[in-house]
């Protein structure tokens, strides 16, 4: 069995991905900030010694780096760079120091590195212009990680919006679903006439699995479908699922100035390297989340 080590295995993505890979025959291990458990190691990636100790013991065939601060509204700006940037470089340095070269190292960046480009479809050839500390920390991480492309088999991913069962309620889709589950009559939102990708976490897991099984290396790839969904369509689907119509109130605090009405990621490179994907319809995904 191929041994996979996933950092941030207790995260929303980590939980789904570990189960997905286990069901596909991989021997999955993970790291988290909590205490040790079976096949799980306590690890603070800002402490390189923690990483060295785990890698020296496990010597994974594959490595997927998910741990980091992913909520853009996190209060301490400094944390983004300590964890997302320095933490990632600690990991890559640890592989070099131990003379380990897994078949694949996958590093999760983010589509937020693009920032506001003023266009609707974002592709990997664009020069990033991150607009917040989360995006900036991920972009700096990408720039630094490129220096290891000639020594380690690295693929950097830029996931666009995705969701599923277990995603924290401060993210948009879980927030909307929670309002309906609790039969709230009013929901406060920002710009409602926008279109964004709301992909399934299962799609993301399949992308990661195929990256492990493909010989690509030294690449940055969007995890995207280039299919925008209108926020009002999400509300409409939920109205039908819940059997009532919720009232939308616009909260100026949630409204972003000069927000692009439609924003998706190009999936040309993804399909070129990894082939076609079967996608879960949004109404089915929302039904799963609503009924769980």
C-alpha positions as CSV (number, residue, x, y, z in Angstrom):
1,X,0.0,0.0,0.0
2,X,1.2,3.5,-0.9
3,X,1.8,5.5,2.3
4,X,0.3,9.1,2.2
5,X,0.9,11.7,4.9
6,X,-1.7,14.5,5.0
7,X,-1.0,17.6,7.1
8,X,-4.1,19.2,8.5
9,X,-5.9,15.9,8.4
10,X,-8.5,17.1,10.9
11,X,-9.6,20.0,8.6
12,X,-12.7,19.9,6.5
13,X,-10.7,18.9,3.4
14,X,-8.4,16.6,5.4
15,X,-11.3,14.5,6.8
16,X,-12.9,14.0,3.4
17,X,-9.6,13.4,1.6
18,X,-8.3,10.9,4.1
19,X,-11.5,8.8,3.8
20,X,-11.4,9.1,0.0
21,X,-7.8,7.9,-0.3
22,X,-8.3,5.1,2.2
23,X,-11.3,3.9,0.2
24,X,-9.0,4.0,-2.9
25,X,-6.4,1.7,-1.2
26,X,-3.9,4.2,0.2
27,X,-2.4,3.8,3.7
28,X,-3.2,7.2,5.1
29,X,-1.5,9.0,8.0
30,X,-1.9,12.6,9.1
31,X,-0.8,15.5,11.3
32,X,-2.8,17.8,13.4
33,X,-2.4,20.3,16.3
34,X,-4.3,18.0,18.6
35,X,-2.9,15.0,20.5
36,X,-1.5,11.9,18.9
37,X,-3.9,9.1,17.9
38,X,-3.7,6.1,15.7
39,X,-1.9,7.0,12.4
40,X,-2.1,10.7,13.5
41,X,0.8,12.7,14.7
42,X,0.7,16.0,16.7
43,X,2.6,18.5,14.7
44,X,3.1,22.3,14.6
45,X,4.5,23.0,11.2
46,X,6.0,26.3,12.4
47,X,8.4,24.0,14.4
48,X,10.6,22.2,11.9
49,X,11.7,19.7,14.6
50,X,8.2,18.4,14.8
51,X,8.2,17.8,11.0
52,X,11.6,16.2,10.9
53,X,10.7,13.7,13.6
54,X,7.5,12.6,11.8
55,X,9.1,12.4,8.3
56,X,12.0,10.4,9.6
57,X,9.7,7.8,11.1
58,X,7.1,7.6,8.3
59,X,9.1,8.3,5.1
60,X,5.8,8.7,3.1
61,X,5.5,7.8,-0.5
62,X,3.2,10.7,-1.0
63,X,2.7,14.0,0.9
64,X,-0.3,16.3,0.7
65,X,0.0,19.6,2.6
66,X,-3.4,21.0,3.6
67,X,-2.6,22.6,7.0
68,X,-2.8,26.3,7.3
69,X,-5.0,29.2,8.2
70,X,-7.7,29.2,5.5
71,X,-10.2,31.8,6.9
72,X,-9.4,35.1,5.3
73,X,-11.0,37.0,8.2
74,X,-8.7,35.5,10.8
75,X,-7.8,38.2,13.2
76,X,-4.0,38.0,13.5
77,X,-2.3,38.9,10.1
78,X,1.1,37.7,11.3
79,X,-0.2,34.1,11.7
80,X,-0.9,33.8,8.0
81,X,2.8,34.1,7.2
82,X,4.0,32.1,10.1
83,X,1.8,29.1,9.2
84,X,1.0,29.3,5.5
85,X,4.4,30.6,4.3
86,X,7.1,29.7,6.8
87,X,5.4,26.5,7.8
88,X,5.4,25.2,4.3
89,X,9.0,26.1,3.7
90,X,9.9,24.2,7.0
91,X,8.3,21.1,5.4
92,X,10.2,21.4,2.2
93,X,13.5,22.0,4.0
94,X,12.8,19.0,6.2
95,X,12.5,16.7,3.1
96,X,15.8,18.1,1.8
97,X,17.6,17.7,5.1
98,X,16.4,14.1,5.5
99,X,17.3,13.3,1.8
100,X,13.7,12.2,1.2
101,X,12.0,12.6,-2.1
102,X,8.5,11.3,-2.2
103,X,6.8,10.3,-5.5
104,X,4.7,13.5,-5.1
105,X,4.4,16.4,-2.8
106,X,1.1,18.3,-3.3
107,X,0.8,21.8,-1.7
108,X,-2.6,23.5,-1.4
109,X,-2.4,27.1,-2.2
110,X,-5.6,29.1,-3.0
111,X,-7.4,30.9,-5.8
112,X,-7.3,34.0,-3.6
113,X,-3.7,34.6,-4.9
114,X,-5.2,36.0,-8.1
115,X,-6.9,38.9,-6.3
116,X,-9.0,41.3,-8.3
117,X,-7.9,40.9,-11.9
118,X,-10.9,42.6,-13.4
119,X,-11.8,39.6,-15.6
120,X,-14.1,36.7,-15.2
121,X,-12.0,33.6,-15.9
122,X,-8.7,33.3,-14.1
123,X,-5.9,31.0,-15.4
124,X,-2.5,30.0,-14.1
125,X,-0.6,32.3,-16.5
126,X,-1.8,35.4,-14.8
127,X,0.4,37.4,-12.5
128,X,-1.2,37.1,-9.0
129,X,-2.4,40.3,-7.2
130,X,-3.5,39.1,-3.8
131,X,-5.8,41.5,-2.0
132,X,-5.5,40.2,1.6
133,X,-3.0,38.6,4.0
134,X,-4.4,35.2,3.4
135,X,-3.9,35.4,-0.4
136,X,-0.5,37.2,0.0
137,X,0.8,34.5,2.4
138,X,-0.2,31.8,-0.1
139,X,1.4,33.6,-3.0
140,X,4.7,34.1,-1.1
141,X,4.6,30.4,-0.3
142,X,4.2,29.6,-4.0
143,X,7.2,31.8,-4.9
144,X,9.4,30.2,-2.3
145,X,8.2,26.6,-3.1
146,X,9.2,27.1,-6.8
147,X,12.8,27.1,-5.7
148,X,12.4,23.4,-4.7
149,X,10.9,22.3,-8.0
150,X,14.2,21.0,-9.3
151,X,14.8,19.0,-6.1
152,X,11.4,17.7,-5.1
153,X,8.4,16.4,-7.1
154,X,6.0,19.2,-6.2
155,X,2.6,20.2,-7.6
156,X,0.9,23.4,-6.2
157,X,-2.9,23.6,-6.4
158,X,-5.1,26.7,-6.4
159,X,-8.6,25.5,-5.3
160,X,-11.6,27.7,-6.1
161,X,-14.6,27.7,-3.9
162,X,-15.8,24.2,-2.8
163,X,-18.1,22.9,-0.1
164,X,-19.6,19.9,1.4
165,X,-20.7,18.2,4.7
166,X,-18.7,19.4,7.6
167,X,-17.4,22.7,6.3
168,X,-17.4,25.3,9.1
169,X,-20.4,27.6,9.3
170,X,-18.5,30.8,8.7
171,X,-18.1,29.8,5.0
172,X,-20.8,31.1,2.7
173,X,-22.6,27.9,1.6
174,X,-22.7,26.3,5.1
175,X,-23.9,29.6,6.5
176,X,-26.8,29.6,4.1
177,X,-27.7,25.9,4.7
178,X,-27.6,26.4,8.5
179,X,-30.1,29.3,8.2
180,X,-32.5,27.0,6.5
181,X,-31.9,24.1,8.8
182,X,-32.7,26.4,11.8
183,X,-35.7,27.7,9.9
184,X,-34.5,31.3,10.1
185,X,-36.8,33.7,8.3
186,X,-34.0,36.3,7.4
187,X,-30.5,35.9,6.2
188,X,-27.9,38.7,5.8
189,X,-25.8,38.6,2.7
190,X,-23.5,40.9,0.7
191,X,-23.6,41.2,-3.1
192,X,-26.3,38.7,-4.2
193,X,-26.1,39.2,-7.9
194,X,-22.7,37.5,-8.2
195,X,-21.7,34.2,-9.7
196,X,-19.0,32.0,-8.2
197,X,-17.8,28.4,-8.3
198,X,-19.3,26.2,-5.6
199,X,-17.7,22.9,-6.3
200,X,-18.0,19.6,-4.3
201,X,-15.3,18.6,-1.9
202,X,-15.5,15.1,-3.5
203,X,-14.4,16.7,-6.8
204,X,-11.4,18.2,-5.0
205,X,-10.5,14.9,-3.4
206,X,-10.6,13.2,-6.9
207,X,-8.3,15.9,-8.2
208,X,-5.8,15.3,-5.4
209,X,-5.9,11.5,-6.0
210,X,-5.3,11.9,-9.7
211,X,-2.4,14.2,-9.1
212,X,-0.8,11.5,-6.9
213,X,-1.2,9.0,-9.7
214,X,0.0,11.2,-12.5
215,X,3.6,11.9,-13.4
216,X,3.2,15.7,-13.5
217,X,5.6,17.8,-11.4
218,X,6.8,21.4,-11.1
219,X,3.3,22.7,-12.0
220,X,0.7,25.1,-10.5
221,X,-2.8,24.0,-11.3
222,X,-6.3,25.5,-10.7
223,X,-8.8,23.1,-9.0
224,X,-11.8,24.6,-10.8
225,X,-14.6,23.8,-13.1
226,X,-15.1,27.1,-14.8
227,X,-18.8,26.9,-14.0
228,X,-20.2,29.8,-12.1
229,X,-23.3,29.5,-10.0
230,X,-25.4,32.6,-9.1
231,X,-25.8,33.1,-5.4
232,X,-29.5,33.8,-5.9
233,X,-29.7,30.3,-7.5
234,X,-28.3,28.8,-4.4
235,X,-31.0,30.5,-2.3
236,X,-33.7,29.4,-4.8
237,X,-32.6,25.7,-4.5
238,X,-32.6,26.0,-0.7
239,X,-36.1,27.6,-0.7
240,X,-37.4,24.5,-2.5
241,X,-35.5,22.0,-0.3
242,X,-36.7,23.7,2.9
243,X,-40.2,24.4,1.7
244,X,-40.3,28.1,2.4
245,X,-38.8,31.3,1.1
246,X,-36.2,33.1,3.2
247,X,-36.0,36.9,3.2
248,X,-32.6,38.3,2.1
249,X,-31.3,41.5,3.7
250,X,-28.2,43.2,2.3
251,X,-25.6,43.9,5.0
252,X,-23.3,46.7,3.8
253,X,-20.5,45.1,5.9
254,X,-20.5,42.1,3.6
255,X,-20.6,44.1,0.3
256,X,-17.2,44.3,-1.4
257,X,-16.4,47.4,-3.4
258,X,-15.9,46.8,-7.2
259,X,-16.7,43.1,-6.8
260,X,-16.7,41.2,-10.1
261,X,-20.1,39.9,-11.0
262,X,-18.9,36.5,-12.3
263,X,-15.7,34.9,-11.3
264,X,-14.5,31.4,-12.2
265,X,-11.2,29.5,-12.7
266,X,-10.0,28.2,-16.0
267,X,-9.9,24.4,-15.9
268,X,-8.0,23.9,-19.2
269,X,-4.8,22.9,-17.6
270,X,-6.5,20.7,-15.1
271,X,-8.3,18.7,-17.8
272,X,-5.2,18.6,-20.0
273,X,-3.2,16.9,-17.2
274,X,-5.9,14.9,-15.5
275,X,-8.8,14.3,-17.9
276,X,-12.5,14.8,-17.4
277,X,-14.3,14.7,-14.1
278,X,-17.8,13.7,-13.1
279,X,-19.3,16.6,-11.2
280,X,-21.9,16.4,-8.5
281,X,-24.9,18.7,-9.3
282,X,-25.3,21.6,-6.9
283,X,-28.9,20.7,-5.9
284,X,-27.7,17.3,-4.9
285,X,-24.8,18.7,-2.9
286,X,-27.0,21.2,-1.1
287,X,-29.5,18.4,-0.4
288,X,-26.8,16.3,1.2
289,X,-25.7,19.2,3.4
290,X,-29.3,20.1,4.4
291,X,-30.3,16.6,5.3
292,X,-27.3,15.5,7.3
